[in-house]
């Protein structure tokens, strides 16, 4: 048989020379299944992909691709979509209508190119399948399994394009885009730009009904060819062989499509940030605390990190870790929503700042440690916590408890020279979030008016859990200088 074409490998150099956007950070985490005795494991390899490129004419492209049944389609789409959009196809002279047309066409080309790349494998699979009734040998079965692994899988996507100071969001499937606008009073207004294309979306059900499908059966089934998305890239079973699927067999034409839904937003006088996330991230937060305030809570987490970290990559990763912690804490709590949190899918979060003020934090002389802080939700009574970053000054810069680096008397102290308590308090003031549609979105709540009662030793329960902080500090500073202040030298679990 002729050598199979592998376009995703033969054209990897198409985007090698494109610069990555420096105003963007990405965080990620693999899928996780919690064990009965406190352990955890991955159910499959990491399948998400992302892009964050800066092209010519002030054009920038960002995207998160949520792969399933393998990472092939997500990886292929991330490379080819970039090549279809940032190699001279877009220019400032293009109107909004032309940009929308180019975006839609790019997704169509990527879809067709992907199926061309697996065409030979599909043909061989069909050929061998004809032999099964006559030749059911182990060798044929093994080869069919190999081919199935080669051609199966798909991906959903959310893509952001910035051109002519306008934001375009193209999404298909279940990923999400949020635009956070900072208002003059310091509040964060949250706008969800994308909408999920699923078997519960009324407009999608109406579209499928127009093709001859029974929308009531589709809603009842919940999933089509194993997934609830009604728009996706790849997935030959739902595209090429859809007539073999009982739920889709009555369709007059291809029901599962790769056509994105496109929205646009002007960016004039916008100060804030854009969030693109895979379904796994937002789903983990929704499973833990419900869907009502998930957008506001996530934005509050991002705002809190951006207030204390100048490194966008670290900020994005910290937010992902927070979501993981919230999800896990609900699982171990054993409360009402715990059964919804037995596992989570791959998580990817992309943060793109838009004229958003970022702190000028020191890059040397300090160390960031996690501190667990109580977390509550207006829609839930569950008690859990998230991790804040506590900046501690370097041991080498401390003498008798003070920072030896001098600064002008009128200069505002940096986090590296503040006390840990001050740093934490200033962080908490950055966590307010609001939305014009629902709720105040506050991430951290004040303690109740009823004061905590002291125990038999006269102590009250701590509000902030420093145990993880103490553990890391103690491990890294086992041999402390003898002239350190007592409160630092004795840090550690008591």
Buried (B, 14 or more C-beta within 10 A) or exposed (E): EEEEBEBBEEEEEBBEEBEEBEBBBBBBBBBBEBEEEEEEEEEBEBBBBBBBBBBEEEBBBBBBBBBBBBBBBBBBBBBBBBBBBBEEBBBEEBEEEEBBEBBBEBBBBBBEBBBEBBBBBBEBBEEBEEEEEEEEEEEBEEBBEEBBEBBBBBBBBBBBBBBBEBBBBBBBBBBBBBBBBBEEEEBBBBBBBBBBBBBEBEEBBEBBEEBEBBBEEBBEEEEBBEBBBBBBBBBBBBBBBBEEBEBBEEBEEBBBBBEBBBBBBEBEEBBBBBBBBBBBBBBBBBBBBBEBBBBBBBBBBBBBBBBBBEBBEBBBBBBBBBBBBBBBBBBEBEBEBBEBBBBBBBBBBBBBBBEBEBBEBBEEBBBBBBBBBBBBBBBBEBEBBBBBBBBBBBEEBBEEEEBEEEEEEEEEEBBBBBEBEEBBEBBBEBBBBBBEEEBEBBBBEEEEEEEEEEEEEEEEEEEBBBEEBBBBBBEEBEEBEEEBEEEBEEBBEE
